[in-house]
Amino acid sequence: MVLGLSAFAATFGLVVVFFVLFPILAQGLIAFAIAQAMGERAENEEYAATHRRPGSGRRPTAR
């Protein structure tokens, strides 16, 4: 069975895939990566605040 699409249907399908679906997927993945990085940074800061060795000479920086 051969599936045939009209030129309009094929073009419209490609436009939807490349200009709608892929950007939404990319934006979602970027947002997920940013959220993961922010969570890991918070965990690292909490760990650093509670596990410093006395006399290490490092002070927490104000941000």
CHARMM internal coordinates of N, CA and C (Angstrom, degrees):
IC EDIT
DIST 1 N 1 CA 1.4581
DIST 1 CA 1 C 1.5285
ANGL 1 N 1 CA 1 C 108.17
DIST 1 C 2 N 1.2781
ANGL 1 CA 1 C 2 N 116.39
DIHE 1 N 1 CA 1 C 2 N 127.84
DIST 2 N 2 CA 1.4544
ANGL 1 C 2 N 2 CA 122.16
DIHE 1 CA 1 C 2 N 2 CA -179.20
DIST 2 CA 2 C 1.5219
ANGL 2 N 2 CA 2 C 108.94
DIHE 1 C 2 N 2 CA 2 C -100.94
DIST 2 C 3 N 1.3282
ANGL 2 CA 2 C 3 N 115.09
DIHE 2 N 2 CA 2 C 3 N 128.90
DIST 3 N 3 CA 1.4576
ANGL 2 C 3 N 3 CA 118.88
DIHE 2 CA 2 C 3 N 3 CA 177.30
DIST 3 CA 3 C 1.5141
ANGL 3 N 3 CA 3 C 108.60
DIHE 2 C 3 N 3 CA 3 C -98.23
DIST 3 C 4 N 1.2872
ANGL 3 CA 3 C 4 N 116.86
DIHE 3 N 3 CA 3 C 4 N 127.71
DIST 4 N 4 CA 1.4546
ANGL 3 C 4 N 4 CA 120.26
DIHE 3 CA 3 C 4 N 4 CA 179.94
DIST 4 CA 4 C 1.5157
ANGL 4 N 4 CA 4 C 110.11
DIHE 3 C 4 N 4 CA 4 C -120.60
DIST 4 C 5 N 1.2915
ANGL 4 CA 4 C 5 N 115.64
DIHE 4 N 4 CA 4 C 5 N 140.41
DIST 5 N 5 CA 1.4540
ANGL 4 C 5 N 5 CA 121.42
DIHE 4 CA 4 C 5 N 5 CA 177.01
DIST 5 CA 5 C 1.5093
ANGL 5 N 5 CA 5 C 108.80
DIHE 4 C 5 N 5 CA 5 C -119.56
DIST 5 C 6 N 1.2917
ANGL 5 CA 5 C 6 N 114.48
DIHE 5 N 5 CA 5 C 6 N 147.67
DIST 6 N 6 CA 1.4618
ANGL 5 C 6 N 6 CA 117.25
DIHE 5 CA 5 C 6 N 6 CA 173.67
DIST 6 CA 6 C 1.5251
ANGL 6 N 6 CA 6 C 108.28
DIHE 5 C 6 N 6 CA 6 C -72.88
DIST 6 C 7 N 1.3115
ANGL 6 CA 6 C 7 N 116.34
DIHE 6 N 6 CA 6 C 7 N 163.64
DIST 7 N 7 CA 1.4697
ANGL 6 C 7 N 7 CA 120.40
DIHE 6 CA 6 C 7 N 7 CA -179.74
DIST 7 CA 7 C 1.5204
ANGL 7 N 7 CA 7 C 110.41
DIHE 6 C 7 N 7 CA 7 C -60.70
DIST 7 C 8 N 1.3324
ANGL 7 CA 7 C 8 N 117.10
DIHE 7 N 7 CA 7 C 8 N -40.08
DIST 8 N 8 CA 1.4576
ANGL 7 C 8 N 8 CA 120.27
DIHE 7 CA 7 C 8 N 8 CA 179.69
DIST 8 CA 8 C 1.5263
ANGL 8 N 8 CA 8 C 111.39
DIHE 7 C 8 N 8 CA 8 C -64.20
DIST 8 C 9 N 1.3220
ANGL 8 CA 8 C 9 N 117.30
DIHE 8 N 8 CA 8 C 9 N -44.81
DIST 9 N 9 CA 1.4639
ANGL 8 C 9 N 9 CA 121.04
DIHE 8 CA 8 C 9 N 9 CA -178.39
DIST 9 CA 9 C 1.5277
ANGL 9 N 9 CA 9 C 110.77
DIHE 8 C 9 N 9 CA 9 C -63.28
DIST 9 C 10 N 1.3194
ANGL 9 CA 9 C 10 N 116.50
DIHE 9 N 9 CA 9 C 10 N -41.74
DIST 10 N 10 CA 1.4619
ANGL 9 C 10 N 10 CA 119.62
DIHE 9 CA 9 C 10 N 10 CA 179.61
DIST 10 CA 10 C 1.5291
ANGL 10 N 10 CA 10 C 110.86
DIHE 9 C 10 N 10 CA 10 C -66.17
DIST 10 C 11 N 1.3299
ANGL 10 CA 10 C 11 N 116.35
DIHE 10 N 10 CA 10 C 11 N -44.77
DIST 11 N 11 CA 1.4628
ANGL 10 C 11 N 11 CA 120.09
DIHE 10 CA 10 C 11 N 11 CA 179.54
DIST 11 CA 11 C 1.5168
ANGL 11 N 11 CA 11 C 111.10
DIHE 10 C 11 N 11 CA 11 C -64.30
DIST 11 C 12 N 1.3193
ANGL 11 CA 11 C 12 N 116.75
DIHE 11 N 11 CA 11 C 12 N -43.93
DIST 12 N 12 CA 1.4591
ANGL 11 C 12 N 12 CA 120.93
DIHE 11 CA 11 C 12 N 12 CA 179.93
DIST 12 CA 12 C 1.5282
ANGL 12 N 12 CA 12 C 110.79
DIHE 11 C 12 N 12 CA 12 C -62.46
DIST 12 C 13 N 1.3253
ANGL 12 CA 12 C 13 N 116.41
DIHE 12 N 12 CA 12 C 13 N -41.60
DIST 13 N 13 CA 1.4662
ANGL 12 C 13 N 13 CA 120.44
DIHE 12 CA 12 C 13 N 13 CA 178.46
DIST 13 CA 13 C 1.5193
ANGL 13 N 13 CA 13 C 111.88
DIHE 12 C 13 N 13 CA 13 C -62.57
DIST 13 C 14 N 1.3215
ANGL 13 CA 13 C 14 N 117.03
DIHE 13 N 13 CA 13 C 14 N -42.52
DIST 14 N 14 CA 1.4592
ANGL 13 C 14 N 14 CA 120.31
DIHE 13 CA 13 C 14 N 14 CA 178.85
DIST 14 CA 14 C 1.5299
ANGL 14 N 14 CA 14 C 111.72
DIHE 13 C 14 N 14 CA 14 C -67.05
DIST 14 C 15 N 1.3299
ANGL 14 CA 14 C 15 N 116.80
DIHE 14 N 14 CA 14 C 15 N -39.36
DIST 15 N 15 CA 1.4666
ANGL 14 C 15 N 15 CA 120.50
DIHE 14 CA 14 C 15 N 15 CA 177.62
DIST 15 CA 15 C 1.5214
ANGL 15 N 15 CA 15 C 110.16
DIHE 14 C 15 N 15 CA 15 C -61.91
DIST 15 C 16 N 1.3245
ANGL 15 CA 15 C 16 N 116.90
DIHE 15 N 15 CA 15 C 16 N -44.14
DIST 16 N 16 CA 1.4735
ANGL 15 C 16 N 16 CA 120.11
DIHE 15 CA 15 C 16 N 16 CA 179.54
DIST 16 CA 16 C 1.5241
ANGL 16 N 16 CA 16 C 110.36
DIHE 15 C 16 N 16 CA 16 C -62.78
DIST 16 C 17 N 1.3169
ANGL 16 CA 16 C 17 N 117.37
DIHE 16 N 16 CA 16 C 17 N -44.38
DIST 17 N 17 CA 1.4648
ANGL 16 C 17 N 17 CA 120.39
DIHE 16 CA 16 C 17 N 17 CA -177.73
DIST 17 CA 17 C 1.5256
ANGL 17 N 17 CA 17 C 111.38
DIHE 16 C 17 N 17 CA 17 C -65.71
DIST 17 C 18 N 1.3307
ANGL 17 CA 17 C 18 N 117.47
DIHE 17 N 17 CA 17 C 18 N -50.15
DIST 18 N 18 CA 1.4587
ANGL 17 C 18 N 18 CA 120.43
DIHE 17 CA 17 C 18 N 18 CA -171.52
DIST 18 CA 18 C 1.5273
ANGL 18 N 18 CA 18 C 114.23
DIHE 17 C 18 N 18 CA 18 C -85.08
DIST 18 C 19 N 1.3228
ANGL 18 CA 18 C 19 N 118.23
DIHE 18 N 18 CA 18 C 19 N -25.00
DIST 19 N 19 CA 1.4642
ANGL 18 C 19 N 19 CA 120.01
DIHE 18 CA 18 C 19 N 19 CA -177.79
DIST 19 CA 19 C 1.5211
ANGL 19 N 19 CA 19 C 113.60
DIHE 18 C 19 N 19 CA 19 C -108.07
DIST 19 C 20 N 1.3324
ANGL 19 CA 19 C 20 N 118.04
DIHE 19 N 19 CA 19 C 20 N -5.04
DIST 20 N 20 CA 1.4653
ANGL 19 C 20 N 20 CA 120.62
DIHE 19 CA 19 C 20 N 20 CA 178.89
DIST 20 CA 20 C 1.5279
ANGL 20 N 20 CA 20 C 110.24
DIHE 19 C 20 N 20 CA 20 C -123.98
DIST 20 C 21 N 1.3227
ANGL 20 CA 20 C 21 N 116.95
DIHE 20 N 20 CA 20 C 21 N -60.42
DIST 21 N 21 CA 1.4664
ANGL 20 C 21 N 21 CA 119.77
DIHE 20 CA 20 C 21 N 21 CA -172.66
DIST 21 CA 21 C 1.5270
ANGL 21 N 21 CA 21 C 113.48
DIHE 20 C 21 N 21 CA 21 C -69.64
DIST 21 C 22 N 1.3251
ANGL 21 CA 21 C 22 N 117.88
DIHE 21 N 21 CA 21 C 22 N -47.81
DIST 22 N 22 CA 1.4620
ANGL 21 C 22 N 22 CA 119.59
DIHE 21 CA 21 C 22 N 22 CA -179.54
DIST 22 CA 22 C 1.5282
ANGL 22 N 22 CA 22 C 112.41
DIHE 21 C 22 N 22 CA 22 C -62.85
DIST 22 C 23 N 1.3359
ANGL 22 CA 22 C 23 N 120.11
DIHE 22 N 22 CA 22 C 23 N -44.51
DIST 23 N 23 CA 1.4726
ANGL 22 C 23 N 23 CA 118.70
DIHE 22 CA 22 C 23 N 23 CA 177.11
DIST 23 CA 23 C 1.5318
ANGL 23 N 23 CA 23 C 113.27
DIHE 22 C 23 N 23 CA 23 C -62.04
DIST 23 C 24 N 1.3241
ANGL 23 CA 23 C 24 N 116.72
DIHE 23 N 23 CA 23 C 24 N -37.05
DIST 24 N 24 CA 1.4707
ANGL 23 C 24 N 24 CA 119.19
DIHE 23 CA 23 C 24 N 24 CA 177.64
DIST 24 CA 24 C 1.5227
ANGL 24 N 24 CA 24 C 109.96
DIHE 23 C 24 N 24 CA 24 C -64.79
DIST 24 C 25 N 1.3230
ANGL 24 CA 24 C 25 N 117.04
DIHE 24 N 24 CA 24 C 25 N -43.69
DIST 25 N 25 CA 1.4606
ANGL 24 C 25 N 25 CA 120.89
DIHE 24 CA 24 C 25 N 25 CA 178.28
DIST 25 CA 25 C 1.5281
ANGL 25 N 25 CA 25 C 111.16
DIHE 24 C 25 N 25 CA 25 C -62.88
DIST 25 C 26 N 1.3242
ANGL 25 CA 25 C 26 N 116.64
DIHE 25 N 25 CA 25 C 26 N -45.07
DIST 26 N 26 CA 1.4669
ANGL 25 C 26 N 26 CA 120.11
DIHE 25 CA 25 C 26 N 26 CA 179.94
DIST 26 CA 26 C 1.5193
ANGL 26 N 26 CA 26 C 111.12
DIHE 25 C 26 N 26 CA 26 C -63.18
DIST 26 C 27 N 1.3274
ANGL 26 CA 26 C 27 N 117.71
DIHE 26 N 26 CA 26 C 27 N -43.40
DIST 27 N 27 CA 1.4611
ANGL 26 C 27 N 27 CA 120.85
DIHE 26 CA 26 C 27 N 27 CA 179.82
DIST 27 CA 27 C 1.5220
ANGL 27 N 27 CA 27 C 110.89
DIHE 26 C 27 N 27 CA 27 C -63.64
DIST 27 C 28 N 1.3256
ANGL 27 CA 27 C 28 N 116.83
DIHE 27 N 27 CA 27 C 28 N -39.89
DIST 28 N 28 CA 1.4634
ANGL 27 C 28 N 28 CA 120.31
DIHE 27 CA 27 C 28 N 28 CA 177.64
DIST 28 CA 28 C 1.5188
ANGL 28 N 28 CA 28 C 111.90
DIHE 27 C 28 N 28 CA 28 C -63.71
DIST 28 C 29 N 1.3246
ANGL 28 CA 28 C 29 N 117.37
DIHE 28 N 28 CA 28 C 29 N -42.04
DIST 29 N 29 CA 1.4611
ANGL 28 C 29 N 29 CA 120.51
DIHE 28 CA 28 C 29 N 29 CA 179.64
DIST 29 CA 29 C 1.5306
ANGL 29 N 29 CA 29 C 111.48
DIHE 28 C 29 N 29 CA 29 C -67.74
DIST 29 C 30 N 1.3262
ANGL 29 CA 29 C 30 N 116.67
DIHE 29 N 29 CA 29 C 30 N -38.37
DIST 30 N 30 CA 1.4691
ANGL 29 C 30 N 30 CA 120.23
DIHE 29 CA 29 C 30 N 30 CA 177.41
DIST 30 CA 30 C 1.5243
ANGL 30 N 30 CA 30 C 110.07
DIHE 29 C 30 N 30 CA 30 C -65.17
DIST 30 C 31 N 1.3330
ANGL 30 CA 30 C 31 N 117.51
DIHE 30 N 30 CA 30 C 31 N -43.79
DIST 31 N 31 CA 1.4670
ANGL 30 C 31 N 31 CA 120.87
DIHE 30 CA 30 C 31 N 31 CA 178.43
DIST 31 CA 31 C 1.5301
ANGL 31 N 31 CA 31 C 110.67
DIHE 30 C 31 N 31 CA 31 C -62.20
DIST 31 C 32 N 1.3258
ANGL 31 CA 31 C 32 N 117.06
DIHE 31 N 31 CA 31 C 32 N -40.57
DIST 32 N 32 CA 1.4578
ANGL 31 C 32 N 32 CA 120.81
DIHE 31 CA 31 C 32 N 32 CA 178.02
DIST 32 CA 32 C 1.5244
ANGL 32 N 32 CA 32 C 111.25
DIHE 31 C 32 N 32 CA 32 C -62.96
DIST 32 C 33 N 1.3295
ANGL 32 CA 32 C 33 N 117.24
DIHE 32 N 32 CA 32 C 33 N -42.80
DIST 33 N 33 CA 1.4681
ANGL 32 C 33 N 33 CA 121.00
DIHE 32 CA 32 C 33 N 33 CA 179.22
DIST 33 CA 33 C 1.5266
ANGL 33 N 33 CA 33 C 110.97
DIHE 32 C 33 N 33 CA 33 C -64.47
DIST 33 C 34 N 1.3277
ANGL 33 CA 33 C 34 N 117.38
DIHE 33 N 33 CA 33 C 34 N -40.01
DIST 34 N 34 CA 1.4669
ANGL 33 C 34 N 34 CA 120.75
DIHE 33 CA 33 C 34 N 34 CA 178.38
DIST 34 CA 34 C 1.5229
ANGL 34 N 34 CA 34 C 110.19
DIHE 33 C 34 N 34 CA 34 C -64.94
DIST 34 C 35 N 1.3235
ANGL 34 CA 34 C 35 N 117.48
DIHE 34 N 34 CA 34 C 35 N -43.56
DIST 35 N 35 CA 1.4675
ANGL 34 C 35 N 35 CA 120.88
DIHE 34 CA 34 C 35 N 35 CA 179.13
DIST 35 CA 35 C 1.5282
ANGL 35 N 35 CA 35 C 110.70
DIHE 34 C 35 N 35 CA 35 C -62.75
DIST 35 C 36 N 1.3245
ANGL 35 CA 35 C 36 N 117.25
DIHE 35 N 35 CA 35 C 36 N -41.44
DIST 36 N 36 CA 1.4631
ANGL 35 C 36 N 36 CA 120.84
DIHE 35 CA 35 C 36 N 36 CA 177.82
DIST 36 CA 36 C 1.5325
ANGL 36 N 36 CA 36 C 110.87
DIHE 35 C 36 N 36 CA 36 C -62.68
DIST 36 C 37 N 1.3250
ANGL 36 CA 36 C 37 N 116.84
DIHE 36 N 36 CA 36 C 37 N -43.78
DIST 37 N 37 CA 1.4608
ANGL 36 C 37 N 37 CA 120.93
DIHE 36 CA 36 C 37 N 37 CA -179.39
DIST 37 CA 37 C 1.5231
ANGL 37 N 37 CA 37 C 111.02
DIHE 36 C 37 N 37 CA 37 C -64.39
DIST 37 C 38 N 1.3237
ANGL 37 CA 37 C 38 N 116.76
DIHE 37 N 37 CA 37 C 38 N -41.23
DIST 38 N 38 CA 1.4716
ANGL 37 C 38 N 38 CA 119.58
DIHE 37 CA 37 C 38 N 38 CA 179.18
DIST 38 CA 38 C 1.5239
ANGL 38 N 38 CA 38 C 111.31
DIHE 37 C 38 N 38 CA 38 C -65.31
DIST 38 C 39 N 1.3339
ANGL 38 CA 38 C 39 N 116.65
DIHE 38 N 38 CA 38 C 39 N -39.81
DIST 39 N 39 CA 1.4648
ANGL 38 C 39 N 39 CA 120.12
DIHE 38 CA 38 C 39 N 39 CA 177.67
DIST 39 CA 39 C 1.5196
ANGL 39 N 39 CA 39 C 111.82
DIHE 38 C 39 N 39 CA 39 C -65.82
DIST 39 C 40 N 1.3176
ANGL 39 CA 39 C 40 N 116.89
DIHE 39 N 39 CA 39 C 40 N -41.01
DIST 40 N 40 CA 1.4557
ANGL 39 C 40 N 40 CA 120.16
DIHE 39 CA 39 C 40 N 40 CA 179.07
DIST 40 CA 40 C 1.5275
ANGL 40 N 40 CA 40 C 110.94
DIHE 39 C 40 N 40 CA 40 C -67.02
DIST 40 C 41 N 1.3278
ANGL 40 CA 40 C 41 N 116.87
DIHE 40 N 40 CA 40 C 41 N -38.24
DIST 41 N 41 CA 1.4678
ANGL 40 C 41 N 41 CA 120.29
DIHE 40 CA 40 C 41 N 41 CA 178.02
DIST 41 CA 41 C 1.5241
ANGL 41 N 41 CA 41 C 110.49
DIHE 40 C 41 N 41 CA 41 C -62.22
DIST 41 C 42 N 1.3440
ANGL 41 CA 41 C 42 N 116.69
DIHE 41 N 41 CA 41 C 42 N -43.28
DIST 42 N 42 CA 1.4604
ANGL 41 C 42 N 42 CA 120.02
DIHE 41 CA 41 C 42 N 42 CA 178.60
DIST 42 CA 42 C 1.5271
ANGL 42 N 42 CA 42 C 110.87
DIHE 41 C 42 N 42 CA 42 C -62.56
DIST 42 C 43 N 1.3303
ANGL 42 CA 42 C 43 N 117.12
DIHE 42 N 42 CA 42 C 43 N -41.28
DIST 43 N 43 CA 1.4636
ANGL 42 C 43 N 43 CA 120.24
DIHE 42 CA 42 C 43 N 43 CA 177.57
DIST 43 CA 43 C 1.5227
ANGL 43 N 43 CA 43 C 111.18
DIHE 42 C 43 N 43 CA 43 C -63.64
DIST 43 C 44 N 1.3321
ANGL 43 CA 43 C 44 N 116.88
DIHE 43 N 43 CA 43 C 44 N -41.33
DIST 44 N 44 CA 1.4687
ANGL 43 C 44 N 44 CA 120.33
DIHE 43 CA 43 C 44 N 44 CA 179.68
DIST 44 CA 44 C 1.5220
ANGL 44 N 44 CA 44 C 111.01
DIHE 43 C 44 N 44 CA 44 C -65.00
DIST 44 C 45 N 1.3258
ANGL 44 CA 44 C 45 N 117.16
DIHE 44 N 44 CA 44 C 45 N -40.87
DIST 45 N 45 CA 1.4646
ANGL 44 C 45 N 45 CA 119.92
DIHE 44 CA 44 C 45 N 45 CA 178.92
DIST 45 CA 45 C 1.5197
ANGL 45 N 45 CA 45 C 111.22
DIHE 44 C 45 N 45 CA 45 C -65.60
DIST 45 C 46 N 1.3326
ANGL 45 CA 45 C 46 N 116.99
DIHE 45 N 45 CA 45 C 46 N -40.28
DIST 46 N 46 CA 1.4664
ANGL 45 C 46 N 46 CA 120.47
DIHE 45 CA 45 C 46 N 46 CA 177.93
DIST 46 CA 46 C 1.5225
ANGL 46 N 46 CA 46 C 110.28
DIHE 45 C 46 N 46 CA 46 C -64.54
DIST 46 C 47 N 1.3162
ANGL 46 CA 46 C 47 N 116.49
DIHE 46 N 46 CA 46 C 47 N -43.09
DIST 47 N 47 CA 1.4633
ANGL 46 C 47 N 47 CA 120.03
DIHE 46 CA 46 C 47 N 47 CA 178.82
DIST 47 CA 47 C 1.5183
ANGL 47 N 47 CA 47 C 110.76
DIHE 46 C 47 N 47 CA 47 C -63.22
DIST 47 C 48 N 1.3325
ANGL 47 CA 47 C 48 N 116.81
DIHE 47 N 47 CA 47 C 48 N -43.67
DIST 48 N 48 CA 1.4641
ANGL 47 C 48 N 48 CA 120.46
DIHE 47 CA 47 C 48 N 48 CA -178.77
DIST 48 CA 48 C 1.5235
ANGL 48 N 48 CA 48 C 111.09
DIHE 47 C 48 N 48 CA 48 C -64.88
DIST 48 C 49 N 1.3193
ANGL 48 CA 48 C 49 N 117.08
DIHE 48 N 48 CA 48 C 49 N -35.31
DIST 49 N 49 CA 1.4670
ANGL 48 C 49 N 49 CA 120.13
DIHE 48 CA 48 C 49 N 49 CA -179.09
DIST 49 CA 49 C 1.5252
ANGL 49 N 49 CA 49 C 112.05
DIHE 48 C 49 N 49 CA 49 C -70.74
DIST 49 C 50 N 1.3210
ANGL 49 CA 49 C 50 N 117.35
DIHE 49 N 49 CA 49 C 50 N -29.51
DIST 50 N 50 CA 1.4669
ANGL 49 C 50 N 50 CA 119.70
DIHE 49 CA 49 C 50 N 50 CA -176.14
DIST 50 CA 50 C 1.5261
ANGL 50 N 50 CA 50 C 113.89
DIHE 49 C 50 N 50 CA 50 C -101.50
DIST 50 C 51 N 1.3267
ANGL 50 CA 50 C 51 N 118.89
DIHE 50 N 50 CA 50 C 51 N -9.98
DIST 51 N 51 CA 1.4543
ANGL 50 C 51 N 51 CA 120.96
DIHE 50 CA 50 C 51 N 51 CA -175.86
DIST 51 CA 51 C 1.5239
ANGL 51 N 51 CA 51 C 113.36
DIHE 50 C 51 N 51 CA 51 C -122.69
DIST 51 C 52 N 1.2901
ANGL 51 CA 51 C 52 N 116.84
DIHE 51 N 51 CA 51 C 52 N 28.83
DIST 52 N 52 CA 1.4744
ANGL 51 C 52 N 52 CA 119.63
DIHE 51 CA 51 C 52 N 52 CA 177.15
DIST 52 CA 52 C 1.5226
ANGL 52 N 52 CA 52 C 109.41
DIHE 51 C 52 N 52 CA 52 C -78.01
DIST 52 C 53 N 1.2965
ANGL 52 CA 52 C 53 N 115.22
DIHE 52 N 52 CA 52 C 53 N 143.03
DIST 53 N 53 CA 1.4594
ANGL 52 C 53 N 53 CA 119.39
DIHE 52 CA 52 C 53 N 53 CA 175.42
DIST 53 CA 53 C 1.5226
ANGL 53 N 53 CA 53 C 109.26
DIHE 52 C 53 N 53 CA 53 C -83.89
DIST 53 C 54 N 1.3104
ANGL 53 CA 53 C 54 N 118.15
DIHE 53 N 53 CA 53 C 54 N 138.20
DIST 54 N 54 CA 1.4674
ANGL 53 C 54 N 54 CA 119.33
DIHE 53 CA 53 C 54 N 54 CA 177.67
DIST 54 CA 54 C 1.5192
ANGL 54 N 54 CA 54 C 110.23
DIHE 53 C 54 N 54 CA 54 C -61.91
DIST 54 C 55 N 1.3234
ANGL 54 CA 54 C 55 N 115.72
DIHE 54 N 54 CA 54 C 55 N 137.36
DIST 55 N 55 CA 1.4447
ANGL 54 C 55 N 55 CA 120.58
DIHE 54 CA 54 C 55 N 55 CA 177.47
DIST 55 CA 55 C 1.5113
ANGL 55 N 55 CA 55 C 114.19
DIHE 54 C 55 N 55 CA 55 C 80.88
DIST 55 C 56 N 1.2945
ANGL 55 CA 55 C 56 N 117.80
DIHE 55 N 55 CA 55 C 56 N 12.96
DIST 56 N 56 CA 1.4683
ANGL 55 C 56 N 56 CA 119.08
DIHE 55 CA 55 C 56 N 56 CA -179.45
DIST 56 CA 56 C 1.5252
ANGL 56 N 56 CA 56 C 111.50
DIHE 55 C 56 N 56 CA 56 C -74.88
DIST 56 C 57 N 1.3162
ANGL 56 CA 56 C 57 N 116.86
DIHE 56 N 56 CA 56 C 57 N -16.81
DIST 57 N 57 CA 1.4550
ANGL 56 C 57 N 57 CA 120.61
DIHE 56 CA 56 C 57 N 57 CA 176.13
DIST 57 CA 57 C 1.5186
ANGL 57 N 57 CA 57 C 114.06
DIHE 56 C 57 N 57 CA 57 C 83.31
DIST 57 C 58 N 1.2764
ANGL 57 CA 57 C 58 N 117.01
DIHE 57 N 57 CA 57 C 58 N -0.24
DIST 58 N 58 CA 1.4675
ANGL 57 C 58 N 58 CA 119.69
DIHE 57 CA 57 C 58 N 58 CA 179.28
DIST 58 CA 58 C 1.5120
ANGL 58 N 58 CA 58 C 109.56
DIHE 57 C 58 N 58 CA 58 C -96.24
DIST 58 C 59 N 1.2954
ANGL 58 CA 58 C 59 N 114.83
DIHE 58 N 58 CA 58 C 59 N 132.96
DIST 59 N 59 CA 1.4605
ANGL 58 C 59 N 59 CA 119.89
DIHE 58 CA 58 C 59 N 59 CA 177.26
DIST 59 CA 59 C 1.5226
ANGL 59 N 59 CA 59 C 108.98
DIHE 58 C 59 N 59 CA 59 C -114.23
DIST 59 C 60 N 1.3182
ANGL 59 CA 59 C 60 N 116.94
DIHE 59 N 59 CA 59 C 60 N 146.59
DIST 60 N 60 CA 1.4674
ANGL 59 C 60 N 60 CA 118.27
DIHE 59 CA 59 C 60 N 60 CA 176.64
DIST 60 CA 60 C 1.5183
ANGL 60 N 60 CA 60 C 110.51
DIHE 59 C 60 N 60 CA 60 C -65.42
DIST 60 C 61 N 1.3044
ANGL 60 CA 60 C 61 N 116.23
DIHE 60 N 60 CA 60 C 61 N 139.94
DIST 61 N 61 CA 1.4649
ANGL 60 C 61 N 61 CA 120.34
DIHE 60 CA 60 C 61 N 61 CA 179.51
DIST 61 CA 61 C 1.5242
ANGL 61 N 61 CA 61 C 108.98
DIHE 60 C 61 N 61 CA 61 C -93.28
DIST 61 C 62 N 1.3167
ANGL 61 CA 61 C 62 N 115.51
DIHE 61 N 61 CA 61 C 62 N 141.78
DIST 62 N 62 CA 1.4604
ANGL 61 C 62 N 62 CA 121.16
DIHE 61 CA 61 C 62 N 62 CA 177.80
DIST 62 CA 62 C 1.5288
ANGL 62 N 62 CA 62 C 108.28
DIHE 61 C 62 N 62 CA 62 C -81.08
DIST 62 C 63 N 1.3111
ANGL 62 CA 62 C 63 N 115.54
DIHE 62 N 62 CA 62 C 63 N 133.15
DIST 63 N 63 CA 1.4827
ANGL 62 C 63 N 63 CA 120.13
DIHE 62 CA 62 C 63 N 63 CA 178.88
DIST 63 CA 63 C 1.4909
ANGL 63 N 63 CA 63 C 109.77
DIHE 62 C 63 N 63 CA 63 C -125.72
END
COOR INIT
IC SEED 1 N 1 CA 1 C
IC BUILD
